[in-house]
Amino acid sequence: RMTQAAIAGDPGAPRKERAGLRPGQRAFVWGALIPIFLYLGVFALFPMIWVVVLSFFSYSPVRVGDGLLGLGGRNPFIGLENFTSMLADTQTAQLFRTSVKNTLIFAFLVLV
């Protein structure tokens, strides 16, 4: 008695299904993911980038600036001055450091 073994190149061998999504499923997945990516971009990524950009300007929402999104003009570019002022020995800098310390303590206590 002989048994038949399927050879990889044999046309009579059963076809293996490819792993992955069919085109209709792929469209559904992208249709479900695109709104999530847009939401994260608008409400998470953009604000984080915007905070970094604003940190290099002497920005106040009451002053009207020129150019891109109100920056420049009366809201001038000041580079790292905001960061150096927080490292200086002024009362405002000390209050800032105290608030950062308290935030870190409370964040740690929430995790414990």
Residue pairs with C-beta under 8 A, 6 or more apart in sequence:
6 12
6 13
6 14
7 13
21 29
53 71
54 71
55 82
55 83
56 77
56 78
56 79
56 80
56 82
57 71
57 72
57 75
57 76
57 77
57 78
58 75
58 76
58 78
58 81
58 82
59 65
59 70
59 71
59 75
60 75
63 74
63 75
64 70
64 73
64 74
65 71
65 72
65 73
65 74
65 75
66 72
66 73
66 74
67 73
71 77
85 92
85 93
86 93
86 96
86 97
87 93
